Amino acid sequence: MSSLHERTLIRTLHLVLSIPIIGFIYGPVAHIPPAAFFTRFFAVPLTIASGIWLWQKQRLFRWLRRLRQRNGTLSED
């Protein structure tokens, strides 16, 4: 998967999972138990994780590369 397709997929996931959060805040989703459960335990954590991934992916890879070089591990496992 190219970086363009990966970024587009993660951005779409991020935006789609933001919709239940908006419904939870402004709509009746908080009063519907299955929808509230999904929003609290799936939509919010995945939205946060995808946002951090989009924001900090390069920094994370750079840090891992430096860590591997420092430890003498050259192969990517």
N, C-alpha and C positions, 0 to 999 in steps of 0.2 A: 504494500500500500504506500503510495507516495505521501509526502508530507502535506501536500495540498488536500488530498482526499481525507487524510487523517484529521487535519484541522477542521475541515468542513463537517465531517461526521461528528466530531466532539462539540463543535459550536452548535450544530443542530440539536444534539442531545441536550446540551446546556440550555438552549432556549425552550425546547419542548418540556423539559423537566421543571422549568421556571413557571409554567402555566399553573400547575396544581398549587404551587406556593402562593401565587397571586390569589387563586381561589380560596386558599386557606385563610389568607389575611382579610380579603375583602368580601368573600362570599360565604355561602353556607357549608363549605367543605369541612370546617372544624366540627360541625354537628353531625356529620355522617361518619360513623366509626371506621368503616373500611377505607374510605378516602382519607380520613385524618391519619390513619396508620400508615398508608402508603406515602403520604406527604411527609410525615415526620421521620420515617425510618428508611425511605428509599429516595424520594425526590430531593429532599434537602441535602443529605450527605453526597449523593451523586452530583448534584449541581455544584456543591462546594468543591468536590474533587475535580470535576471537569474544569471549573474556573481556575483552580490552582494549576492544573496541568497545562491549560492554555497559556497561563501567565508565566509560569516558572519552569517549563519543560527544559529549555536550553540551559538554564542555571543548574538544574538537577543533573542533567547529562554531563555538564562540565565538571561538576563536583564529583560525580562517580568516576569519570575518566581520571581526574587527578588522584582520587583515592586509590584506584587500581594501579596507577603508575607509582605512587608512593609505596605501595605494598609489594611491588614487583610482579603483580599479576597483569599479564599482557593480553590474555585471552578473555573473550567475552563469553561468560557462561550464562 
